[in-house]
Amino acid sequence: MKMLRSSLVRVWLVCLLAWPLTAHAAGIPIDEGRGIPTLAPVVKKVTAGVVSITATGGAPLAETNRFLGPNQAQRQTTSTGSGVIVDAANGYILTNQHVVANQTRFVVRLNDGRQFDAKLVGSDSPTDIAVLQIKAPALTAVPFGDSKSIEVGDFVVAIGNPFGIGQTVTLGIVGAVGRGGLNIEGYEDFIQTDAAINPGNSGGAVVDMRGEVVGISTAILAPGGAGGNVGIGFAVPIAVARAVMAQIVEFGDVRRGQIGITYTDLTPQVAKAMGLSVTAGVVVMRVEPGTGAARGGLSAGDVIVGLNGTEVRDMRDLRNQAGLIRAGETVTFSVLHDQKPADVRVTLTAALPTVAATGVVPALAGSVFADIDPTRPVRGATTGVSVRSVEGNSNAFRNGLREGDLILAINNRPVETVAELERLARQADGTLAITVSRDGQTQLVLAR
């Protein structure tokens, strides 16, 4: 279970939805035969396509087992959640990455009682989306809706399997769209809805009044740590989930393109200093040599205000939009160059190859590392190993490693490549003292 700690709230990824509204609420259709307001026709269209998921696996223990040998003991772990059949012909199911993370066996139970083993096609930690596949006849898919047209105040229905008690339907409204800045996931553009959130709903469907899926349940805000409902839940927009799923089905993972720039928000103060009338956008601080941005003609000082015809309001906006574009694709940036509008076409370059740490050492399981390209430094550094992602319920996360960290040394021995990190981690006896650069400061992370 993922959560975000702060002095006020914790975010629990165990999720979502259900804050009952009065039955006579406007917009709920009337069953003429019974003379009562009801959402039963909408629910009947969807329930067959929402499934329950049980994921199990073994997490290696650090201690020696005299029967199994060093580091071979296993601790059985289980996670439960929900999923949405979105392709009946191929048996593809959308769910949350945190439901399947670090697990090896996946069992899908349909609403009609049938049960099937599932294959993990792939997952994407930054968006918390995963794709499972089952081979089963007579499946029913939930049709895709248009999450980009969702408006605050729209009614939505959430369907999942809370506490494993069975499929449950709840009703709420959209409280906000484009919600971010919560530091739950790498890419945040959530649909917010009022909801009574319970464990087991993660990965379930959020549907509109047409019975079309517009979001995948993923998180809640809860006070104190009890996980109780305060009417604030979040769903990944289906437009994001579909884009991620398309790459997972094709490649088995997500191959994001990189622009090749360092940028910051255009604040009113910066805009005034630059003599600009606009106050929304991002300022290009640096263009990395050898990247698509450099070849396309982006320059330090350019202000990006749009991407492929869609407004770019701030850094998060640019990251969310660009993060769904594949490497090799050419995009058009709307920029202000020397205070004059211009369009710049940039072909996004491929990210550096990454290595999952699961096979390196148990203490780092759940993280993904990458070498640093000297022509594309990480925060100005060209030596060290970049931490590309860290799963929220993994050993690496619990030991203090975070996405975006730059690993400089292991047990006071410098590392410059993933191969060196792997060698030093394997040689270490006991605790790993990992020197990382994070947010401009050097810190020590102890991984056991």
C-alpha positions as CSV (number, residue, x, y, z in Angstrom):
1,M,0.0,0.0,0.0
2,K,1.5,3.3,-1.1
3,M,1.1,6.4,1.0
4,L,2.3,10.0,1.2
5,R,3.2,11.3,4.7
6,S,2.8,14.9,5.6
7,S,1.8,16.9,8.7
8,L,-1.8,17.0,7.5
9,V,-2.5,14.0,5.2
10,R,-1.3,10.7,4.0
11,V,-2.0,9.4,0.5
12,W,-3.0,5.8,0.5
13,L,-2.9,4.0,-2.8
14,V,-5.5,1.4,-1.8
15,C,-8.3,3.1,-3.6
16,L,-11.2,4.3,-4.7
17,L,-14.5,5.6,-4.7
18,A,-17.8,6.2,-3.0
19,W,-19.6,9.1,-1.4
20,P,-23.3,8.4,-1.7
21,L,-25.5,11.2,-3.1
22,T,-29.2,11.6,-2.5
23,A,-31.2,9.4,-4.7
24,H,-33.2,12.3,-6.2
25,A,-30.0,14.1,-7.3
26,A,-30.5,15.8,-10.6
27,G,-29.2,13.9,-13.6
28,I,-30.0,10.4,-12.3
29,P,-32.5,8.7,-14.7
30,I,-35.9,7.5,-13.5
31,D,-36.9,3.9,-13.9
32,E,-40.4,4.4,-15.3
33,G,-41.6,0.9,-14.4
34,R,-40.7,1.3,-10.8
35,G,-41.0,5.0,-10.5
36,I,-37.6,5.5,-8.8
37,P,-34.3,7.2,-9.7
38,T,-31.6,4.6,-10.5
39,L,-28.2,4.0,-12.1
40,A,-28.9,0.3,-12.6
41,P,-28.8,0.5,-16.4
42,V,-25.4,2.2,-16.3
43,V,-24.1,-0.3,-13.8
44,K,-25.3,-3.3,-15.7
45,K,-23.3,-2.2,-18.8
46,V,-20.1,-2.1,-16.8
47,T,-20.0,-4.7,-14.0
48,A,-19.1,-7.6,-16.2
49,G,-16.0,-5.8,-17.3
50,V,-14.6,-5.0,-13.8
51,V,-12.6,-7.8,-12.2
52,S,-10.9,-8.6,-8.9
53,I,-7.2,-9.3,-8.8
54,T,-5.1,-11.3,-6.3
55,A,-1.3,-11.0,-6.8
56,T,1.1,-13.2,-4.9
57,G,4.9,-13.6,-4.9
58,G,8.0,-14.2,-2.8
59,A,10.2,-11.4,-1.5
60,P,13.7,-12.6,-0.6
61,L,14.8,-12.3,3.0
62,A,18.2,-11.1,4.0
63,E,19.0,-13.8,6.5
64,T,20.5,-17.2,5.7
65,N,18.3,-20.2,5.7
66,R,20.2,-23.4,6.4
67,F,18.0,-25.4,4.1
68,L,17.7,-23.1,1.2
69,G,21.1,-21.5,1.3
70,P,22.2,-17.9,1.6
71,N,19.6,-15.2,0.6
72,Q,17.2,-17.8,-0.8
73,A,14.6,-17.8,1.9
74,Q,11.2,-16.5,0.7
75,R,8.5,-14.5,2.4
76,Q,5.1,-15.0,0.7
77,T,3.4,-11.6,-0.1
78,T,-0.1,-11.0,-1.4
79,S,-1.8,-7.9,-2.7
80,T,-5.4,-7.4,-3.9
81,G,-7.0,-4.9,-6.1
82,S,-9.3,-4.5,-9.1
83,G,-9.0,-4.2,-12.8
84,V,-10.9,-3.2,-15.9
85,I,-11.3,-5.4,-19.0
86,V,-10.7,-2.9,-21.9
87,D,-10.1,-5.4,-24.8
88,A,-12.3,-8.5,-24.7
89,A,-10.8,-10.1,-27.8
90,N,-7.2,-10.0,-26.5
91,G,-8.1,-10.3,-22.8
92,Y,-6.3,-7.1,-21.8
93,I,-7.0,-5.7,-18.3
94,L,-6.0,-2.3,-17.0
95,T,-5.0,-2.0,-13.3
96,N,-2.6,-0.2,-11.0
97,Q,1.1,-0.8,-11.0
98,H,1.1,-0.9,-7.2
99,V,-1.3,-3.8,-7.3
100,V,1.1,-6.0,-9.2
101,A,4.4,-4.6,-8.1
102,N,7.0,-7.3,-6.9
103,Q,4.6,-10.1,-7.5
104,T,4.9,-13.2,-9.7
105,R,1.4,-14.8,-9.9
106,F,-1.8,-13.0,-10.8
107,V,-5.3,-14.5,-10.5
108,V,-8.3,-12.6,-12.0
109,R,-11.8,-13.3,-10.9
110,L,-14.6,-12.2,-13.1
111,N,-18.0,-10.9,-11.8
112,D,-19.6,-14.1,-13.0
113,G,-17.4,-16.2,-10.7
114,R,-14.9,-17.5,-13.3
115,Q,-11.3,-17.4,-12.3
116,F,-8.2,-17.3,-14.6
117,D,-4.4,-17.0,-14.2
118,A,-3.2,-13.8,-15.8
119,K,0.1,-12.8,-17.4
120,L,1.7,-9.4,-16.6
121,V,2.2,-7.8,-20.0
122,G,4.0,-4.8,-18.4
123,S,3.7,-1.9,-16.0
124,D,4.7,1.7,-15.6
125,S,5.5,3.1,-12.2
126,P,5.5,6.8,-13.1
127,T,1.8,6.6,-14.0
128,D,0.9,3.7,-11.7
129,I,-0.6,1.7,-14.7
130,A,-0.2,-2.0,-15.4
131,V,-1.6,-4.3,-18.0
132,L,-2.6,-7.9,-17.4
133,Q,-3.8,-10.5,-20.0
134,I,-6.1,-13.5,-19.6
135,K,-7.1,-16.1,-22.1
136,A,-10.9,-16.5,-21.6
137,P,-14.0,-16.8,-23.7
138,A,-17.0,-14.5,-23.6
139,L,-15.3,-11.5,-22.0
140,T,-17.1,-8.2,-21.7
141,A,-15.0,-5.0,-22.1
142,V,-15.9,-1.6,-20.6
143,P,-15.9,1.0,-23.5
144,F,-13.4,3.8,-23.3
145,G,-14.8,7.3,-22.5
146,D,-13.4,10.7,-23.1
147,S,-11.6,11.8,-19.9
148,K,-10.6,15.1,-21.6
149,S,-14.2,16.2,-21.7
150,I,-14.8,15.5,-18.0
151,E,-16.0,18.6,-16.1
152,V,-16.2,19.5,-12.4
153,G,-19.6,18.5,-11.2
154,D,-20.1,15.5,-13.5
155,F,-21.5,12.4,-11.9
156,V,-19.2,9.4,-11.9
157,V,-19.6,5.8,-10.7
158,A,-16.7,3.7,-9.3
159,I,-16.7,-0.1,-9.3
160,G,-14.2,-2.3,-7.5
161,N,-13.7,-5.0,-4.9
162,P,-13.1,-3.3,-1.5
163,F,-11.8,-5.5,1.3
164,G,-12.3,-8.5,-1.0
165,I,-16.0,-8.6,-0.1
166,G,-17.1,-8.6,-3.8
167,Q,-17.9,-6.2,-6.5
168,T,-19.2,-2.9,-5.1
169,V,-20.6,0.2,-6.9
170,T,-20.4,3.7,-5.5
171,L,-21.4,7.1,-6.7
172,G,-19.7,10.5,-6.6
173,I,-19.0,13.7,-8.6
174,V,-15.9,15.1,-10.1
175,G,-14.4,17.6,-7.7
176,A,-11.5,18.7,-9.8
177,V,-9.6,17.9,-13.0
178,G,-5.9,18.1,-13.8
179,R,-5.0,17.7,-10.1
180,G,-1.3,17.4,-9.5
181,G,1.5,18.4,-7.2
182,L,0.7,15.5,-4.7
183,N,4.0,13.6,-5.3
184,I,2.1,10.4,-5.5
185,E,3.3,9.5,-9.0
186,G,5.8,10.7,-11.5
187,Y,3.1,12.0,-13.9
188,E,0.1,13.6,-12.2
189,D,-3.0,14.8,-14.0
190,F,-5.7,13.2,-11.8
191,I,-9.4,13.3,-11.9
192,Q,-10.5,14.1,-8.4
193,T,-13.7,12.8,-7.0
194,D,-15.5,12.6,-3.7
195,A,-15.3,9.0,-2.5
196,A,-15.4,6.5,0.4
197,I,-12.1,4.7,-0.3
198,N,-11.3,1.2,0.8
199,P,-8.5,-1.3,0.3
200,G,-9.1,-3.4,-2.8
201,N,-10.6,-0.8,-5.1
202,S,-7.2,0.1,-6.6
203,G,-7.2,-0.3,-10.4
204,G,-11.0,-0.3,-10.6
205,A,-13.1,1.6,-13.0
206,V,-14.4,5.2,-12.7
207,V,-17.2,5.5,-15.3
208,D,-19.4,8.3,-16.6
209,M,-23.2,8.3,-16.9
210,R,-22.9,6.6,-20.3
211,G,-21.2,3.6,-18.8
212,E,-17.8,4.5,-20.3
213,V,-14.6,4.3,-18.3
214,V,-13.0,7.7,-17.8
215,G,-10.5,6.9,-15.1
216,I,-8.6,4.2,-13.2
217,S,-8.9,4.5,-9.4
218,T,-5.5,5.1,-7.9
219,A,-5.3,7.1,-4.7
220,I,-7.0,9.0,-1.8
221,L,-6.1,11.7,0.7
222,A,-6.7,10.6,4.2
223,P,-5.9,12.2,7.6
224,G,-3.8,10.8,10.3
225,G,-3.0,7.5,8.7
226,A,-6.2,5.7,9.4
227,G,-7.1,5.6,5.7
228,G,-10.5,7.0,6.4
229,N,-12.6,8.8,3.8
230,V,-12.5,12.6,3.6
231,G,-14.2,12.8,0.2
232,I,-11.0,13.3,-1.9
233,G,-10.0,10.5,-4.2
234,F,-8.0,10.4,-7.4
235,A,-8.2,8.5,-10.7
236,V,-5.7,8.3,-13.6
237,P,-7.5,9.7,-16.7
238,I,-8.3,7.0,-19.2
239,A,-6.5,9.1,-21.9
240,V,-3.3,8.7,-20.0
241,A,-3.9,5.0,-19.2
242,R,-4.7,4.2,-22.9
243,A,-1.5,5.9,-24.1
244,V,0.6,3.9,-21.5
245,M,-1.2,0.7,-22.4
246,A,-0.5,1.1,-26.1
247,Q,3.2,1.1,-25.4
248,I,3.1,-1.7,-22.9
249,V,1.2,-3.9,-25.3
250,E,3.6,-3.1,-28.1
251,F,6.9,-3.0,-26.2
252,G,6.3,-4.5,-22.8
253,D,7.2,-1.2,-21.2
254,V,6.9,2.6,-21.8
255,R,9.6,4.1,-24.1
256,R,9.3,7.8,-23.3
257,G,11.0,10.4,-25.4
258,Q,13.2,13.0,-23.9
259,I,13.2,16.7,-25.0
260,G,16.7,17.3,-23.9
261,I,16.2,20.5,-21.9
262,T,16.3,21.8,-18.3
263,Y,13.4,24.2,-17.6
264,T,11.6,26.1,-14.9
265,D,8.2,27.8,-14.4
266,L,7.6,31.2,-15.9
267,T,6.6,33.2,-12.9
268,P,5.1,36.7,-13.1
269,Q,8.4,38.1,-11.8
270,V,10.4,36.3,-14.5
271,A,7.9,37.3,-17.1
272,K,8.2,41.0,-16.1
273,A,12.0,40.8,-16.1
274,M,11.9,39.2,-19.6
275,G,9.5,41.9,-20.9
276,L,6.7,39.3,-21.6
277,S,3.0,39.9,-21.4
278,V,2.3,36.1,-20.8
279,T,2.6,34.6,-17.3
280,A,2.0,30.9,-18.1
281,G,4.6,28.6,-19.6
282,V,8.1,27.3,-18.9
283,V,11.5,28.9,-19.5
284,V,14.2,26.8,-21.1
285,M,17.3,27.1,-18.8
286,R,19.6,24.8,-20.7
287,V,19.6,22.8,-23.9
288,E,21.6,19.6,-23.7
289,P,24.0,19.0,-26.6
290,G,23.2,16.2,-29.0
291,T,19.5,16.0,-28.1
292,G,16.5,16.6,-30.3
293,A,16.0,20.0,-28.6
294,A,19.5,21.1,-29.7
295,R,19.0,19.8,-33.2
296,G,15.5,21.3,-33.5
297,G,16.6,24.8,-32.5
298,L,15.4,25.3,-29.0
299,S,17.5,27.8,-27.1
300,A,18.1,28.8,-23.5
301,G,15.8,31.7,-22.8
302,D,13.0,30.4,-25.0
303,V,9.6,30.3,-23.3
304,I,7.5,27.2,-24.2
305,V,3.8,28.1,-24.1
306,G,2.4,25.2,-26.1
307,L,3.0,21.6,-27.3
308,N,1.3,20.2,-30.3
309,G,-1.4,22.9,-30.1
310,T,-2.1,22.3,-26.4
311,E,-1.3,25.0,-23.9
312,V,1.7,24.5,-21.6
313,R,1.0,26.3,-18.3
314,D,3.8,25.1,-16.1
315,M,6.6,22.5,-15.5
316,R,4.1,19.8,-14.4
317,D,2.0,20.5,-17.5
318,L,5.0,20.1,-19.9
319,R,6.1,16.9,-18.0
320,N,2.7,15.3,-18.2
321,Q,2.2,16.1,-21.9
322,A,5.7,15.1,-23.0
323,G,5.8,12.1,-20.8
324,L,3.2,10.3,-23.0
325,I,5.0,10.9,-26.3
326,R,7.2,8.1,-27.6
327,A,10.8,8.4,-28.4
328,G,11.4,9.1,-32.1
329,E,8.2,11.2,-32.5
330,T,8.4,14.7,-33.7
331,V,6.5,17.4,-31.8
332,T,5.9,21.1,-32.3
333,F,6.6,23.5,-29.5
334,S,5.0,26.9,-29.5
335,V,7.6,29.3,-28.0
336,L,8.5,32.9,-27.5
337,H,11.9,33.5,-28.8
338,D,13.3,37.0,-28.1
339,Q,9.7,37.9,-27.3
340,K,8.4,36.8,-30.7
341,P,6.2,33.7,-31.2
342,A,7.7,30.8,-33.2
343,D,7.1,27.1,-33.7
344,V,10.0,24.7,-33.2
345,R,9.8,21.1,-34.3
346,V,11.8,18.7,-32.1
347,T,12.2,14.9,-32.5
348,L,12.3,13.4,-29.1
349,T,15.3,11.2,-28.3
350,A,15.3,7.9,-26.6
351,A,16.0,7.6,-22.9
352,L,19.1,5.8,-21.9
353,P,18.7,2.0,-21.4
354,T,17.7,1.2,-17.8
355,V,18.5,-1.8,-15.5
356,A,16.1,-3.1,-12.9
357,A,17.8,-3.6,-9.5
358,T,15.7,-6.6,-8.5
359,G,18.5,-8.9,-9.6
360,V,21.3,-6.8,-8.0
361,V,20.6,-7.1,-4.3
362,P,17.4,-7.5,-2.3
363,A,17.8,-4.2,-0.5
364,L,17.5,-2.3,-3.8
365,A,14.7,-4.3,-5.3
366,G,12.0,-2.2,-7.0
367,S,14.3,0.5,-8.4
368,V,15.5,1.1,-11.9
369,F,19.0,2.5,-12.6
370,A,20.5,4.1,-15.7
371,D,23.9,5.3,-16.7
372,I,24.4,9.0,-17.4
373,D,25.1,10.0,-21.0
374,P,28.0,12.6,-20.8
375,T,26.2,14.7,-23.4
376,R,23.1,14.7,-21.3
377,P,24.1,15.3,-17.7
378,V,21.8,14.8,-14.7
379,R,21.5,18.1,-12.8
380,G,24.8,19.1,-14.3
381,A,26.6,15.9,-13.2
382,T,28.2,13.5,-15.7
383,T,29.3,10.9,-13.2
384,G,27.2,8.7,-11.0
385,V,24.1,6.5,-11.6
386,S,20.7,7.9,-12.1
387,V,17.7,6.4,-10.3
388,R,15.0,6.3,-12.9
389,S,12.1,4.9,-10.8
390,V,11.3,3.5,-7.4
391,E,8.2,1.4,-6.8
392,G,6.3,2.8,-3.8
393,N,6.0,-0.4,-1.9
394,S,9.4,-1.9,-2.7
395,N,12.5,-2.6,-0.7
396,A,14.3,0.3,-2.3
397,F,11.6,2.8,-1.3
398,R,11.4,1.5,2.2
399,N,15.2,1.9,2.5
400,G,15.0,5.5,1.4
401,L,15.9,5.5,-2.3
402,R,13.8,7.9,-4.4
403,E,13.2,8.5,-8.1
404,G,15.5,11.2,-9.4
405,D,18.3,10.4,-6.9
406,L,21.8,10.4,-8.3
407,I,23.9,7.7,-6.8
408,L,27.5,8.9,-6.3
409,A,29.0,6.1,-4.2
410,I,28.4,2.8,-2.5
411,N,30.1,2.3,0.9
412,N,32.4,5.4,0.1
413,R,33.5,3.9,-3.2
414,P,32.6,6.0,-6.3
415,V,30.3,4.6,-8.9
416,E,30.0,5.9,-12.5
417,T,28.1,3.1,-14.2
418,V,25.3,0.6,-13.4
419,A,27.8,-2.2,-13.8
420,E,30.0,-0.7,-11.0
421,L,27.0,-0.2,-8.8
422,E,26.0,-3.8,-9.2
423,R,29.5,-5.1,-8.5
424,L,29.9,-3.0,-5.3
425,A,26.4,-3.9,-4.1
426,R,27.1,-7.6,-4.5
427,Q,30.4,-7.3,-2.7
428,A,29.0,-5.4,0.3
429,D,28.4,-7.4,3.4
430,G,25.3,-6.2,5.2
431,T,24.2,-2.6,5.1
432,L,24.8,-0.5,1.9
433,A,25.8,3.1,2.6
434,I,24.6,4.9,-0.5
435,T,25.7,8.4,-1.2
436,V,23.1,10.2,-3.2
437,S,22.6,13.7,-4.6
438,R,19.0,14.8,-4.1
439,D,17.5,18.3,-4.6
440,G,21.0,19.8,-4.7
441,Q,22.2,18.2,-1.5
442,T,24.3,15.2,-0.8
443,Q,22.6,12.6,1.5
444,L,23.4,9.2,2.9
445,V,20.9,6.4,2.4
446,L,21.3,3.2,4.4
447,A,19.9,0.2,2.7
448,R,19.6,-3.1,4.6
